[in-house]
Amino acid sequence: MKRLYVLLAGALLLCAGAAQADEILISIEDLLARQAAQPELVLIDAEIPDRFARAHIPGAVNLPHMELEDAEENAETGRPIFPQLAANRLGEAGIAVDTPVVVYDGGDGRAASAVWYILRYIGHQDVRILDGGFRKWLAQGHPVTQQARAVEQMRYILPDRERKEWELTTDRLRELLDRGEAVLVDTRSIAEFAGKETGGARRAGHIPGAVSLPWTRLAGEPETFADDEILRRALERAGLSPDQTIVTYCNPGLGRSTFLLAALTRLGFENVIVYPGSWNEWAADPRLPVAR
């Protein structure tokens, strides 16, 4: 009986991980089916306005992550965004708390993962990333447009589901690292990690103790992510496992680091946090150590 209980518990954990993974991505085919069945669904193009204006998926609204955050507020609180600012902008884009949302970008997944992350942080439950994004949409021959859709503004009432565990200040990060309670992962390029490039930050190098795992090692073509087996091998080589608390960072905090968060979540990792200040904030403080 005890063995049966253990087997059942393991099966439930696997199912939970699979269900969580299925909530990250949506295929183009499933998107089209959901749009037909749920006309209230909002499709977000997470690219910068110039790219959106050149061409986008019909019916999409343009909402880059930069419009949802307040960098100064983020650094002070350790939040990835200022929730009310995000809620106001979402409402202006025709999104309410119960609106189904699909996010896409040019195809590499960084911008889409940033918006996905912000929505998940404030407690928005029905949000997915379009697998392959605009790149795959074009490859399959689907129509595009330059016309912006008419938007009926909504009131976005913040739910009481804010992911407080995702708030991470620099001081709190240092505590976690000093106690050995987290593994810090640098998702930037090898050149940035080694201090050969700054990526626009005030200093070059990386946070001491960080593991290098460039986001490109997890990227797919034309899909957003590489195959699961490739992902698992990359994570194993980096020494990462689901039982760890993992903190990801890049330069601005949203983009490459949120891409890794989405990839890990897809594989069932549950204890993953993005360091919102990331390298830009760390490097700007001359009191903090730098490794190369």
Buried (B, 14 or more C-beta within 10 A) or exposed (E): EEEEEEEEEEEEEEEEBEEBBEBBBBBBEBBEEBBEEEEEBBBBBBBBEEBBEEEBBEBBBBBBBEBBBBBEBBBEBBBBBBBEBBBBBBBBBBBBBEBBBBBBBBBBBBBBBBBBBBBBBBBBEBBBBBBBBBBBBBEEEEEEEEEEBEEEEBEBEBEEEBBEEBBBBBEBBBEBBEEEEBBBBBBBBEEBBBBEBBBEBEBBBBBEEBBBBBBEBBBBEBBBBBEEEBBEEBBEEBEBEBEBBBBBBBBBBBBBBBBBBBBBBBBBBEBBBBBBBBBBBBBEEEEBEBEE
